[in-house]
Amino acid sequence: MSASSSAAAALDAWWDDVNNSPVWQDRTFHALAALYGVVAVVALVQLIRIECRVPEFGWTTQKVFHFLNFIVNSVRSTVFVLRRNVQLVHPEIFQHVLIDLPGLAFFTTYALLVLFWAEIYYQARAMSTDGLRPAFYTINGVIYTIQIVLWLLTWWKPVQAVIILSKMFFAATSLFAAFGFLLYGGRLFLMLQRFPVESKGRRKKLNEVGYVTTICFGCFLIRCVMLVEIVPSSLVLFILRKLPPKRGIAQYHPIH
């Protein structure tokens, strides 16, 4: 019993040393900056590849998704590289904006993927999609407005209750996004399952939807208690790495 207590005490002491060490903090920040930077580069490369493959279709949902991924991860990488400088920014509210704004853009990025799947699902079932995009813009507008109000409250009266409320709001948006993936990703997956999957391409598309739904649903649930952005970003970019067909293939009809 005494040996285990000594080991636990030694572990706690080691963690305190690491947690309070500027060297370890800088290494952690730089490692996170590198990881986010890699994901940003991958998203940019994928965007360029898609643009070179089908430039005639303009800004499709797929292109916007990769562009937003690039923006979110680039800003995160920059913030981690300059973390020491960010901590010196005054007034302090701007620190919250720099740290929180990429999280809002991250929500918009993956809400766009949910919208894309919802449009596919509704079109396949011959249902009207007219209300989907207005709902997408309205939801994002409400979320950004609430966050701006929380920033202003934090600036006006930076008490612990407002900071906790802001964290709870981020958790709620993550839970909402997880529900969206479960609802429309699950619906699309079940719909695709009803069709024959003899062809390799159809089976691969079914697997893509299943993997992305599972990964994003799980990660957004985890994000309710801890900020996890790099995992879904990197995995989804890998799963959705396939380019659209070249011009002239009639089966490709982009959703704008």
GROMACS elastic network, one bead per residue, 0.5 to 0.9 nm:
[ bonds ]
;  ai    aj funct       b0    kb
    1     4     6  0.52895   500
    1     5     6  0.62143   500
    1     6     6  0.86189   500
    2     6     6  0.60417   500
    2     7     6  0.85371   500
    3     6     6  0.50821   500
    3     7     6  0.61686   500
    3     8     6  0.86234   500
    4     8     6  0.61083   500
    4     9     6  0.85190   500
    5     8     6  0.50616   500
    5     9     6  0.60728   500
    5    10     6  0.84934   500
    6     9     6  0.50354   500
    6    10     6  0.60329   500
    6    11     6  0.84995   500
    7    10     6  0.50368   500
    7    11     6  0.60764   500
    7    12     6  0.85803   500
    8    11     6  0.50123   500
    8    12     6  0.61399   500
    8    13     6  0.85563   500
    9    12     6  0.50761   500
    9    13     6  0.61286   500
    9    14     6  0.85590   500
   10    13     6  0.50434   500
   10    14     6  0.60984   500
   10    15     6  0.85816   500
   11    14     6  0.50404   500
   11    15     6  0.61173   500
   11    16     6  0.85811   500
   12    15     6  0.50899   500
   12    16     6  0.61484   500
   12    17     6  0.86239   500
   13    16     6  0.51289   500
   13    17     6  0.62668   500
   13    18     6  0.87001   500
   14    17     6  0.51139   500
   14    18     6  0.62186   500
   14    19     6  0.85071   500
   15    18     6  0.50176   500
   15    19     6  0.58058   500
   15    20     6  0.83474   500
   16    19     6  0.50406   500
   16    20     6  0.59606   500
   16    21     6  0.82870   500
   17    20     6  0.53608   500
   17    21     6  0.59276   500
   18    21     6  0.50872   500
   18    22     6  0.83815   500
   18    23     6  0.84926   500
   18    24     6  0.60728   500
   18    25     6  0.78572   500
   19    22     6  0.81837   500
   19    24     6  0.72873   500
   19    25     6  0.70832   500
   20    23     6  0.88876   500
   20    24     6  0.80710   500
   20    25     6  0.77140   500
   21    24     6  0.53853   500
   21    25     6  0.62266   500
   21    26     6  0.86532   500
   22    26     6  0.60174   500
   22    27     6  0.85430   500
   23    26     6  0.51955   500
   23    27     6  0.62438   500
   23    28     6  0.86545   500
   24    27     6  0.50212   500
   24    28     6  0.61003   500
   24    29     6  0.85697   500
   25    28     6  0.50840   500
   25    29     6  0.61429   500
   25    30     6  0.85633   500
   26    29     6  0.50608   500
   26    30     6  0.60412   500
   26    31     6  0.84654   500
   26    80     6  0.89673   500
   26    81     6  0.86970   500
   26    83     6  0.85602   500
   26    84     6  0.85720   500
   27    30     6  0.51266   500
   27    31     6  0.60205   500
   27    32     6  0.85618   500
   28    31     6  0.51045   500
   28    32     6  0.61824   500
   28    33     6  0.84913   500
   28    80     6  0.89646   500
   29    32     6  0.51842   500
   29    33     6  0.60440   500
   29    34     6  0.86151   500
   29    77     6  0.89049   500
   29    80     6  0.52316   500
   29    81     6  0.65857   500
   29    82     6  0.88582   500
   29    83     6  0.73255   500
   30    34     6  0.61093   500
   30    35     6  0.86333   500
   30    77     6  0.84836   500
   30    80     6  0.65254   500
   30    81     6  0.59069   500
   31    34     6  0.51065   500
   31    35     6  0.62826   500
   31    36     6  0.86982   500
   31    80     6  0.87752   500
   32    35     6  0.50706   500
   32    36     6  0.61223   500
   32    37     6  0.83215   500
   32    76     6  0.86551   500
   32    77     6  0.70694   500
   32    80     6  0.68174   500
   32    81     6  0.85909   500
   33    36     6  0.52528   500
   33    37     6  0.58963   500
   33    38     6  0.85873   500
   33    73     6  0.88811   500
   33    74     6  0.87635   500
   33    76     6  0.70417   500
   33    78     6  0.68049   500
   33    79     6  0.77867   500
   33    80     6  0.52045   500
   33    81     6  0.58163   500
   34    38     6  0.61444   500
   34    39     6  0.87235   500
   34    77     6  0.67739   500
   34    80     6  0.89366   500
   34    81     6  0.86231   500
   35    38     6  0.52140   500
   35    39     6  0.64477   500
   35    40     6  0.86875   500
   35    73     6  0.89048   500
   35    77     6  0.77260   500
   35   230     6  0.76534   500
   36    39     6  0.51601   500
   36    40     6  0.61347   500
   36    41     6  0.86820   500
   36    72     6  0.88303   500
   36    73     6  0.51427   500
   36    74     6  0.67697   500
   36    75     6  0.87121   500
   36    76     6  0.65273   500
   36    77     6  0.51433   500
   36    78     6  0.88861   500
   36   230     6  0.65672   500
   36   234     6  0.89217   500
   37    41     6  0.61997   500
   37    42     6  0.86352   500
   37    70     6  0.88827   500
   37    73     6  0.64127   500
   37    74     6  0.59706   500
   37    75     6  0.89326   500
   37    76     6  0.81459   500
   37    77     6  0.54161   500
   37    78     6  0.82418   500
   38    41     6  0.51489   500
   38    42     6  0.62247   500
   38    43     6  0.86643   500
   38    73     6  0.85410   500
   38   234     6  0.88917   500
   39    42     6  0.50734   500
   39    43     6  0.61774   500
   39    44     6  0.86345   500
   39    69     6  0.81637   500
   39    70     6  0.74824   500
   39    73     6  0.65479   500
   39    74     6  0.83717   500
   39   230     6  0.75912   500
   39   233     6  0.70947   500
   39   234     6  0.58809   500
   39   237     6  0.82292   500
   40    43     6  0.51395   500
   40    44     6  0.62034   500
   40    45     6  0.86349   500
   40    69     6  0.66997   500
   40    71     6  0.72319   500
   40    72     6  0.77474   500
   40    73     6  0.50384   500
   40    74     6  0.54935   500
   40    77     6  0.84109   500
   41    44     6  0.50584   500
   41    45     6  0.60748   500
   41    46     6  0.85099   500
   41    70     6  0.69861   500
   41    73     6  0.87700   500
   41    74     6  0.82689   500
   42    45     6  0.51300   500
   42    46     6  0.61056   500
   42    47     6  0.85573   500
   42    70     6  0.79819   500
   42   234     6  0.84482   500
   42   237     6  0.76672   500
   42   238     6  0.89336   500
   43    46     6  0.51286   500
   43    47     6  0.61452   500
   43    48     6  0.86996   500
   43    65     6  0.89719   500
   43    66     6  0.53338   500
   43    67     6  0.69460   500
   43    68     6  0.86533   500
   43    69     6  0.61490   500
   43    70     6  0.52304   500
   43    73     6  0.88707   500
   43   233     6  0.89016   500
   43   234     6  0.88234   500
   43   237     6  0.68983   500
   44    47     6  0.50104   500
   44    48     6  0.62153   500
   44    49     6  0.86002   500
   44    66     6  0.68867   500
   44    67     6  0.67369   500
   44    69     6  0.82579   500
   44    70     6  0.57333   500
   45    48     6  0.51207   500
   45    49     6  0.61407   500
   45    50     6  0.86559   500
   46    49     6  0.50326   500
   46    50     6  0.61809   500
   46    51     6  0.85539   500
   46    63     6  0.86920   500
   46    66     6  0.70715   500
   46   237     6  0.83281   500
   46   241     6  0.70626   500
   46   243     6  0.82607   500
   47    50     6  0.52229   500
   47    51     6  0.61424   500
   47    52     6  0.86229   500
   47    62     6  0.84323   500
   47    63     6  0.58678   500
   47    64     6  0.84511   500
   47    65     6  0.88047   500
   47    66     6  0.57180   500
   47    67     6  0.65779   500
   47    70     6  0.88123   500
   48    51     6  0.50407   500
   48    52     6  0.61087   500
   48    53     6  0.85530   500
   48    63     6  0.88581   500
   49    52     6  0.51501   500
   49    53     6  0.61560   500
   49    54     6  0.87464   500
   49   243     6  0.74840   500
   50    54     6  0.60893   500
   50    55     6  0.75942   500
   50    62     6  0.85492   500
   50    63     6  0.71594   500
   50   243     6  0.60262   500
   50   244     6  0.70356   500
   51    54     6  0.54073   500
   51    56     6  0.83817   500
   51    57     6  0.86522   500
   51    58     6  0.81338   500
   51    59     6  0.87981   500
   51    63     6  0.76142   500
   52    55     6  0.57243   500
   53    56     6  0.89115   500
   53   243     6  0.75052   500
   53   244     6  0.73010   500
   53   245     6  0.75363   500
   53   246     6  0.58047   500
   53   247     6  0.76780   500
   54    57     6  0.61314   500
   54    58     6  0.81222   500
   54   244     6  0.74388   500
   54   245     6  0.78228   500
   54   246     6  0.61950   500
   54   247     6  0.62981   500
   55    58     6  0.60831   500
   55    59     6  0.87365   500
   55   247     6  0.89826   500
   56   247     6  0.82186   500
   57    60     6  0.66910   500
   57   254     6  0.74834   500
   57   256     6  0.85235   500
   58    63     6  0.84779   500
   58   256     6  0.85060   500
   59    62     6  0.79371   500
   59    63     6  0.58175   500
   59    64     6  0.63294   500
   59   256     6  0.71559   500
   60    63     6  0.52700   500
   60    64     6  0.63173   500
   60    65     6  0.86078   500
   60   254     6  0.65505   500
   60   255     6  0.63999   500
   61    64     6  0.51448   500
   61    65     6  0.60496   500
   61    66     6  0.87721   500
   61   112     6  0.74468   500
   61   113     6  0.79574   500
   61   116     6  0.69178   500
   61   254     6  0.79117   500
   61   255     6  0.64589   500
   61   256     6  0.57669   500
   62    65     6  0.51227   500
   62    66     6  0.64821   500
   62    67     6  0.86947   500
   62   113     6  0.82500   500
   62   116     6  0.84521   500
   62   254     6  0.85588   500
   62   255     6  0.85775   500
   62   256     6  0.88488   500
   63    66     6  0.53134   500
   63    67     6  0.61296   500
   63    68     6  0.86471   500
   64    68     6  0.60542   500
   64    69     6  0.84745   500
   64   109     6  0.82709   500
   64   112     6  0.85153   500
   65    68     6  0.53110   500
   65    69     6  0.62355   500
   65    70     6  0.87117   500
   65   109     6  0.58283   500
   65   110     6  0.76976   500
   65   112     6  0.68040   500
   65   113     6  0.70927   500
   66    70     6  0.61845   500
   66    71     6  0.87225   500
   66   109     6  0.83577   500
   66   237     6  0.81054   500
   67    70     6  0.50535   500
   67    71     6  0.63168   500
   67    72     6  0.87334   500
   67   109     6  0.88964   500
   68    71     6  0.50026   500
   68    72     6  0.60643   500
   68    73     6  0.85136   500
   68   105     6  0.72770   500
   68   106     6  0.76950   500
   68   108     6  0.82493   500
   68   109     6  0.57870   500
   69    72     6  0.52625   500
   69    73     6  0.61270   500
   69    74     6  0.83286   500
   69   105     6  0.85799   500
   69   106     6  0.73385   500
   69   109     6  0.66076   500
   69   110     6  0.89103   500
   69   233     6  0.71478   500
   69   237     6  0.88651   500
   70    73     6  0.54757   500
   70    74     6  0.58854   500
   70    75     6  0.85387   500
   71    74     6  0.51622   500
   71    75     6  0.61316   500
   71    76     6  0.85591   500
   71   102     6  0.82394   500
   71   105     6  0.83278   500
   72    75     6  0.54215   500
   72    76     6  0.62380   500
   72    77     6  0.86607   500
   72   101     6  0.88210   500
   72   102     6  0.52959   500
   72   103     6  0.77391   500
   72   105     6  0.62848   500
   72   106     6  0.61591   500
   72   109     6  0.85400   500
   73    77     6  0.60003   500
   73    78     6  0.85242   500
   73   102     6  0.79070   500
   73   106     6  0.87103   500
   73   229     6  0.86859   500
   73   230     6  0.79180   500
   73   233     6  0.84743   500
   74    77     6  0.51073   500
   74    78     6  0.61600   500
   74    79     6  0.86182   500
   75    78     6  0.50725   500
   75    79     6  0.60908   500
   75    80     6  0.86190   500
   75    98     6  0.84780   500
   75   102     6  0.67540   500
   76    79     6  0.51524   500
   76    80     6  0.62584   500
   76    81     6  0.86601   500
   76    98     6  0.88073   500
   76    99     6  0.78387   500
   76   102     6  0.67237   500
   77    80     6  0.52562   500
   77    81     6  0.62209   500
   77    82     6  0.86817   500
   78    81     6  0.50830   500
   78    82     6  0.61503   500
   78    83     6  0.82092   500
   79    82     6  0.51527   500
   79    83     6  0.54856   500
   79    85     6  0.88359   500
   79    86     6  0.70543   500
   79    98     6  0.73934   500
   79    99     6  0.74827   500
   80    84     6  0.83585   500
   80    86     6  0.87048   500
   81    84     6  0.80974   500
   81    85     6  0.89262   500
   82    85     6  0.52663   500
   82    86     6  0.60537   500
   82    87     6  0.87275   500
   83    87     6  0.62220   500
   83    88     6  0.88429   500
   84    87     6  0.52844   500
   84    88     6  0.68246   500
   85    88     6  0.52195   500
   85    89     6  0.67339   500
   86    89     6  0.52881   500
   86    90     6  0.89338   500
   86    94     6  0.86573   500
   86    95     6  0.62026   500
   86    98     6  0.80582   500
   87    90     6  0.84535   500
   87    92     6  0.81657   500
   87    95     6  0.67088   500
   88    91     6  0.89924   500
   88    92     6  0.82051   500
   88    95     6  0.84047   500
   89    92     6  0.62521   500
   89    93     6  0.86756   500
   89    94     6  0.68188   500
   89    95     6  0.63046   500
   90    93     6  0.73542   500
   90    94     6  0.67787   500
   90    95     6  0.76349   500
   91    94     6  0.61362   500
   91    95     6  0.78291   500
   91   155     6  0.81012   500
   92    95     6  0.53106   500
   92    96     6  0.69628   500
   92   155     6  0.76680   500
   93    96     6  0.51511   500
   93    97     6  0.63946   500
   93    98     6  0.88312   500
   93   151     6  0.67545   500
   93   152     6  0.80872   500
   93   154     6  0.68516   500
   93   155     6  0.55208   500
   93   158     6  0.87334   500
   94    98     6  0.61503   500
   94    99     6  0.85579   500
   94   151     6  0.88814   500
   94   155     6  0.89793   500
   95    98     6  0.52343   500
   95    99     6  0.62584   500
   95   100     6  0.84761   500
   96    99     6  0.51956   500
   96   100     6  0.57477   500
   96   101     6  0.80901   500
   96   151     6  0.75001   500
   96   154     6  0.89302   500
   97   100     6  0.51675   500
   97   101     6  0.54997   500
   97   102     6  0.86528   500
   97   148     6  0.89658   500
   97   151     6  0.73997   500
   98   101     6  0.57815   500
   98   102     6  0.73333   500
   99   102     6  0.65800   500
   99   103     6  0.74864   500
  100   103     6  0.52229   500
  100   104     6  0.66417   500
  100   105     6  0.89811   500
  100   147     6  0.88387   500
  100   170     6  0.88538   500
  101   104     6  0.51474   500
  101   105     6  0.63619   500
  101   106     6  0.85725   500
  102   106     6  0.59589   500
  102   107     6  0.86174   500
  103   107     6  0.63600   500
  103   108     6  0.87657   500
  103   170     6  0.81410   500
  103   227     6  0.85494   500
  103   229     6  0.81528   500
  104   107     6  0.51125   500
  104   108     6  0.63912   500
  104   109     6  0.87015   500
  104   140     6  0.87678   500
  104   143     6  0.81359   500
  104   144     6  0.72671   500
  104   147     6  0.86046   500
  104   170     6  0.83743   500
  104   173     6  0.88616   500
  105   109     6  0.61033   500
  105   110     6  0.88104   500
  106   109     6  0.50508   500
  106   110     6  0.64897   500
  106   111     6  0.84842   500
  106   229     6  0.75345   500
  107   110     6  0.54949   500
  107   111     6  0.59195   500
  107   112     6  0.84912   500
  107   140     6  0.85718   500
  107   173     6  0.75256   500
  107   174     6  0.74231   500
  107   177     6  0.72211   500
  108   112     6  0.60519   500
  108   113     6  0.88033   500
  108   136     6  0.89036   500
  108   140     6  0.68011   500
  109   112     6  0.52584   500
  109   113     6  0.68413   500
  110   114     6  0.64252   500
  110   115     6  0.85964   500
  110   177     6  0.76561   500
  110   181     6  0.88209   500
  110   216     6  0.84386   500
  111   115     6  0.61613   500
  111   116     6  0.86148   500
  111   136     6  0.76213   500
  111   140     6  0.86727   500
  111   177     6  0.66151   500
  111   180     6  0.77250   500
  111   181     6  0.84571   500
  112   116     6  0.61718   500
  112   117     6  0.87112   500
  112   136     6  0.77879   500
  113   117     6  0.63379   500
  113   118     6  0.85747   500
  113   181     6  0.86510   500
  114   117     6  0.51842   500
  114   118     6  0.60799   500
  114   119     6  0.86267   500
  114   177     6  0.83585   500
  114   180     6  0.63948   500
  114   181     6  0.60724   500
  114   184     6  0.65979   500
  114   185     6  0.72407   500
  115   119     6  0.61355   500
  115   120     6  0.86414   500
  115   132     6  0.70229   500
  115   133     6  0.73918   500
  115   136     6  0.70934   500
  115   180     6  0.89099   500
  115   184     6  0.84418   500
  116   119     6  0.52262   500
  116   120     6  0.63674   500
  116   121     6  0.87118   500
  116   255     6  0.75187   500
  117   120     6  0.50677   500
  117   121     6  0.61009   500
  117   122     6  0.85821   500
  117   181     6  0.89780   500
  117   184     6  0.63678   500
  117   185     6  0.66824   500
  117   188     6  0.69363   500
  117   209     6  0.89334   500
  118   121     6  0.50517   500
  118   122     6  0.60671   500
  118   123     6  0.84598   500
  118   129     6  0.83157   500
  118   132     6  0.77015   500
  118   184     6  0.57081   500
  118   185     6  0.80281   500
  118   187     6  0.87103   500
  118   188     6  0.78555   500
  119   122     6  0.52009   500
  119   123     6  0.59769   500
  119   124     6  0.84253   500
  119   128     6  0.88516   500
  119   129     6  0.60912   500
  119   132     6  0.73139   500
  119   133     6  0.89589   500
  119   255     6  0.78982   500
  120   123     6  0.52207   500
  120   124     6  0.60373   500
  120   125     6  0.86580   500
  120   188     6  0.78993   500
  120   255     6  0.82717   500
  121   124     6  0.52292   500
  121   125     6  0.63843   500
  121   126     6  0.87268   500
  121   127     6  0.84761   500
  121   184     6  0.76489   500
  121   187     6  0.74395   500
  121   188     6  0.57828   500
  121   191     6  0.79208   500
  122   125     6  0.52007   500
  122   126     6  0.61583   500
  122   128     6  0.65606   500
  122   129     6  0.62535   500
  123   127     6  0.57200   500
  123   128     6  0.70855   500
  123   129     6  0.70426   500
  124   127     6  0.75961   500
  124   191     6  0.89444   500
  125   128     6  0.89740   500
  128   131     6  0.75758   500
  128   132     6  0.87241   500
  129   132     6  0.54931   500
  129   133     6  0.77949   500
  130   133     6  0.69316   500
  130   134     6  0.77218   500
  131   134     6  0.55586   500
  131   135     6  0.61017   500
  131   136     6  0.86838   500
  132   135     6  0.51558   500
  132   136     6  0.61842   500
  132   137     6  0.88062   500
  133   137     6  0.62076   500
  133   138     6  0.84547   500
  134   137     6  0.51656   500
  134   138     6  0.59864   500
  134   139     6  0.85314   500
  135   138     6  0.50052   500
  135   139     6  0.60075   500
  135   140     6  0.84990   500
  136   139     6  0.53434   500
  136   140     6  0.62531   500
  136   141     6  0.85242   500
  137   140     6  0.52134   500
  137   141     6  0.59399   500
  137   142     6  0.85802   500
  138   142     6  0.61141   500
  138   143     6  0.85839   500
  139   142     6  0.52291   500
  139   143     6  0.62192   500
  139   144     6  0.86595   500
  140   143     6  0.51137   500
  140   144     6  0.60831   500
  140   145     6  0.84356   500
  141   144     6  0.52606   500
  141   145     6  0.60170   500
  141   146     6  0.85875   500
  142   145     6  0.50923   500
  142   146     6  0.61404   500
  142   147     6  0.86049   500
  143   146     6  0.52252   500
  143   147     6  0.62214   500
  143   148     6  0.86725   500
  143   169     6  0.89639   500
  143   173     6  0.78805   500
  144   147     6  0.50924   500
  144   148     6  0.61546   500
  144   149     6  0.86551   500
  145   148     6  0.51211   500
  145   149     6  0.62745   500
  145   150     6  0.86874   500
  146   149     6  0.50852   500
  146   150     6  0.62518   500
  146   151     6  0.86938   500
  146   169     6  0.86568   500
  147   151     6  0.61736   500
  147   152     6  0.86316   500
  147   166     6  0.74942   500
  147   169     6  0.80241   500
  147   170     6  0.88112   500
  148   151     6  0.50001   500
  148   152     6  0.62300   500
  148   153     6  0.86013   500
  149   152     6  0.50876   500
  149   153     6  0.61600   500
  149   154     6  0.85865   500
  150   154     6  0.60856   500
  150   155     6  0.85420   500
  150   162     6  0.72120   500
  150   163     6  0.83501   500
  150   165     6  0.80744   500
  150   166     6  0.63486   500
  151   154     6  0.50246   500
  151   155     6  0.61551   500
  151   156     6  0.85643   500
  151   162     6  0.89642   500
  151   166     6  0.82520   500
  152   156     6  0.60068   500
  152   157     6  0.84026   500
  153   156     6  0.50059   500
  153   157     6  0.57820   500
  153   158     6  0.71410   500
  153   162     6  0.70208   500
  154   157     6  0.52664   500
  154   159     6  0.70714   500
  154   162     6  0.61370   500
  154   163     6  0.69103   500
  154   166     6  0.88714   500
  155   158     6  0.58487   500
  157   162     6  0.79756   500
  158   161     6  0.83948   500
  158   162     6  0.67875   500
  158   163     6  0.73597   500
  159   162     6  0.57133   500
  159   163     6  0.67711   500
  159   164     6  0.89892   500
  160   163     6  0.51409   500
  160   164     6  0.61604   500
  160   165     6  0.85559   500
  161   164     6  0.51438   500
  161   165     6  0.61148   500
  161   166     6  0.86704   500
  162   166     6  0.61915   500
  162   167     6  0.87337   500
  163   166     6  0.50794   500
  163   167     6  0.64068   500
  163   168     6  0.86994   500
  164   167     6  0.51132   500
  164   168     6  0.61823   500
  164   169     6  0.86132   500
  165   169     6  0.61543   500
  165   170     6  0.87619   500
  166   169     6  0.50390   500
  166   170     6  0.64328   500
  166   171     6  0.87298   500
  167   170     6  0.51522   500
  167   171     6  0.62916   500
  167   172     6  0.86799   500
  167   224     6  0.89754   500
  168   172     6  0.61511   500
  168   173     6  0.87361   500
  168   224     6  0.81875   500
  169   173     6  0.63005   500
  169   174     6  0.86740   500
  170   173     6  0.51813   500
  170   174     6  0.63040   500
  170   175     6  0.86919   500
  170   223     6  0.86163   500
  170   224     6  0.72324   500
  171   174     6  0.51393   500
  171   175     6  0.62450   500
  171   176     6  0.86575   500
  171   220     6  0.87936   500
  171   221     6  0.85552   500
  171   223     6  0.67731   500
  171   225     6  0.66444   500
  171   226     6  0.84692   500
  171   227     6  0.89559   500
  172   175     6  0.50375   500
  172   176     6  0.61435   500
  172   177     6  0.86409   500
  172   224     6  0.69122   500
  173   177     6  0.61763   500
  173   178     6  0.86006   500
  173   220     6  0.89107   500
  173   224     6  0.81623   500
  174   177     6  0.50624   500
  174   178     6  0.61581   500
  174   179     6  0.86400   500
  174   219     6  0.88538   500
  174   220     6  0.51505   500
  174   221     6  0.65909   500
  174   222     6  0.85155   500
  174   223     6  0.61661   500
  174   224     6  0.56627   500
  175   178     6  0.50359   500
  175   179     6  0.62612   500
  175   180     6  0.87001   500
  175   217     6  0.87753   500
  175   220     6  0.63739   500
  175   221     6  0.58675   500
  175   222     6  0.89547   500
  175   223     6  0.80732   500
  175   224     6  0.63036   500
  176   179     6  0.51304   500
  176   180     6  0.63287   500
  176   181     6  0.88789   500
  176   220     6  0.85965   500
  177   181     6  0.63533   500
  177   182     6  0.86424   500
  177   216     6  0.85841   500
  177   217     6  0.77238   500
  177   220     6  0.66690   500
  177   221     6  0.86303   500
  178   181     6  0.52276   500
  178   182     6  0.62192   500
  178   183     6  0.85991   500
  178   213     6  0.89099   500
  178   216     6  0.68290   500
  178   218     6  0.73280   500
  178   219     6  0.79556   500
  178   220     6  0.52101   500
  178   221     6  0.60675   500
  179   182     6  0.50448   500
  179   183     6  0.59945   500
  179   184     6  0.86154   500
  179   217     6  0.72414   500
  179   220     6  0.89351   500
  179   221     6  0.89246   500
  180   183     6  0.51247   500
  180   184     6  0.60608   500
  180   185     6  0.76229   500
  180   217     6  0.83192   500
  181   184     6  0.56030   500
  181   185     6  0.50074   500
  181   186     6  0.71764   500
  181   212     6  0.86431   500
  181   213     6  0.57053   500
  181   214     6  0.82555   500
  181   216     6  0.68434   500
  181   217     6  0.57721   500
  182   185     6  0.54620   500
  182   186     6  0.52564   500
  182   187     6  0.79679   500
  182   213     6  0.65479   500
  182   214     6  0.79688   500
  182   216     6  0.87792   500
  182   217     6  0.62231   500
  183   186     6  0.54143   500
  183   187     6  0.60915   500
  183   188     6  0.86731   500
  184   188     6  0.59674   500
  184   189     6  0.83596   500
  184   213     6  0.87004   500
  185   188     6  0.51900   500
  185   189     6  0.60262   500
  185   190     6  0.85769   500
  185   209     6  0.65436   500
  185   210     6  0.73745   500
  185   212     6  0.80646   500
  185   213     6  0.53160   500
  185   214     6  0.85952   500
  186   189     6  0.50818   500
  186   190     6  0.61222   500
  186   191     6  0.84993   500
  186   209     6  0.83605   500
  186   210     6  0.76901   500
  186   213     6  0.70230   500
  186   214     6  0.89918   500
  187   190     6  0.52304   500
  187   191     6  0.60880   500
  187   192     6  0.86356   500
  188   191     6  0.50360   500
  188   192     6  0.61281   500
  188   193     6  0.85347   500
  188   206     6  0.87491   500
  188   209     6  0.74996   500
  188   210     6  0.89316   500
  189   192     6  0.52078   500
  189   193     6  0.61749   500
  189   194     6  0.89514   500
  189   206     6  0.63448   500
  189   207     6  0.84870   500
  189   209     6  0.60940   500
  189   210     6  0.61613   500
  189   213     6  0.86124   500
  190   193     6  0.50263   500
  190   194     6  0.66717   500
  191   194     6  0.54598   500
  191   195     6  0.73370   500
  192   195     6  0.55292   500
  192   196     6  0.83329   500
  192   197     6  0.84108   500
  192   202     6  0.83228   500
  192   203     6  0.89832   500
  192   205     6  0.85795   500
  192   206     6  0.62829   500
  193   196     6  0.73845   500
  193   197     6  0.75368   500
  193   206     6  0.71992   500
  194   197     6  0.86659   500
  195   202     6  0.88695   500
  196   199     6  0.79655   500
  196   202     6  0.82381   500
  196   203     6  0.87861   500
  197   200     6  0.73879   500
  197   201     6  0.84191   500
  197   202     6  0.56577   500
  197   203     6  0.52178   500
  197   204     6  0.89503   500
  197   206     6  0.83313   500
  198   201     6  0.87502   500
  198   202     6  0.74426   500
  198   203     6  0.71513   500
  199   202     6  0.54606   500
  199   203     6  0.63497   500
  199   204     6  0.86716   500
  200   203     6  0.51913   500
  200   204     6  0.60852   500
  200   205     6  0.86645   500
  201   204     6  0.50594   500
  201   205     6  0.62009   500
  201   206     6  0.86487   500
  202   205     6  0.51089   500
  202   206     6  0.62218   500
  202   207     6  0.86635   500
  203   206     6  0.50838   500
  203   207     6  0.62477   500
  203   208     6  0.86513   500
  204   207     6  0.50539   500
  204   208     6  0.61402   500
  204   209     6  0.87686   500
  205   209     6  0.63283   500
  205   210     6  0.85994   500
  206   209     6  0.53682   500
  206   210     6  0.62491   500
  206   211     6  0.86681   500
  207   210     6  0.50225   500
  207   211     6  0.59724   500
  207   212     6  0.84527   500
  208   211     6  0.52398   500
  208   212     6  0.60208   500
  208   213     6  0.83548   500
  208   236     6  0.89723   500
  208   239     6  0.62914   500
  208   240     6  0.72105   500
  209   212     6  0.53185   500
  209   213     6  0.59183   500
  209   214     6  0.84823   500
  210   213     6  0.52617   500
  210   214     6  0.61525   500
  210   215     6  0.85744   500
  211   214     6  0.52482   500
  211   215     6  0.60347   500
  211   216     6  0.84608   500
  211   236     6  0.84556   500
  211   239     6  0.78100   500
  212   215     6  0.51475   500
  212   216     6  0.58641   500
  212   217     6  0.81656   500
  212   232     6  0.83080   500
  212   235     6  0.80468   500
  212   236     6  0.61015   500
  212   239     6  0.73861   500
  212   240     6  0.86288   500
  213   216     6  0.54208   500
  213   217     6  0.58169   500
  213   218     6  0.83465   500
  214   217     6  0.52951   500
  214   218     6  0.60354   500
  214   219     6  0.84603   500
  215   218     6  0.53015   500
  215   219     6  0.59902   500
  215   220     6  0.84835   500
  215   231     6  0.85458   500
  215   232     6  0.64398   500
  215   235     6  0.78287   500
  215   236     6  0.79503   500
  216   219     6  0.50501   500
  216   220     6  0.58673   500
  216   221     6  0.83148   500
  216   231     6  0.89330   500
  216   232     6  0.58887   500
  216   233     6  0.89914   500
  216   236     6  0.81560   500
  217   220     6  0.54120   500
  217   221     6  0.62075   500
  217   222     6  0.87152   500
  218   221     6  0.51604   500
  218   222     6  0.62477   500
  218   223     6  0.85488   500
  219   223     6  0.59441   500
  219   224     6  0.87555   500
  219   228     6  0.67024   500
  219   229     6  0.78985   500
  219   231     6  0.73951   500
  219   232     6  0.64752   500
  220   224     6  0.65257   500
  220   227     6  0.88404   500
  220   228     6  0.76643   500
  220   229     6  0.85311   500
  220   232     6  0.85166   500
  221   224     6  0.53947   500
  221   225     6  0.78147   500
  222   225     6  0.58288   500
  222   226     6  0.62272   500
  222   227     6  0.77613   500
  222   228     6  0.71206   500
  223   228     6  0.52992   500
  223   229     6  0.78116   500
  224   227     6  0.73867   500
  224   228     6  0.89613   500
  228   231     6  0.64483   500
  228   232     6  0.78210   500
  229   232     6  0.60060   500
  229   233     6  0.62606   500
  229   234     6  0.87366   500
  230   233     6  0.50882   500
  230   234     6  0.59789   500
  230   235     6  0.84380   500
  231   234     6  0.55129   500
  231   235     6  0.61339   500
  231   236     6  0.83776   500
  232   235     6  0.52224   500
  232   236     6  0.56662   500
  232   237     6  0.81791   500
  233   236     6  0.54677   500
  233   237     6  0.60807   500
  233   238     6  0.86260   500
  234   237     6  0.52813   500
  234   238     6  0.62753   500
  234   239     6  0.88069   500
  235   238     6  0.50940   500
  235   239     6  0.62190   500
  235   240     6  0.85896   500
  236   239     6  0.50517   500
  236   240     6  0.59330   500
  236   241     6  0.82617   500
  237   240     6  0.52245   500
  237   241     6  0.58260   500
  238   241     6  0.52158   500
  238   242     6  0.86372   500
  239   242     6  0.77529   500
  240   243     6  0.81746   500
  243   246     6  0.86406   500
  244   252     6  0.73478   500
  245   248     6  0.83145   500
  245   249     6  0.64227   500
  245   251     6  0.83860   500
  245   252     6  0.66534   500
  246   249     6  0.63359   500
  246   252     6  0.85938   500
  247   250     6  0.81184   500
  247   252     6  0.83862   500
  248   251     6  0.88496   500
  248   252     6  0.86790   500
  249   252     6  0.62899   500
  250   253     6  0.75316   500
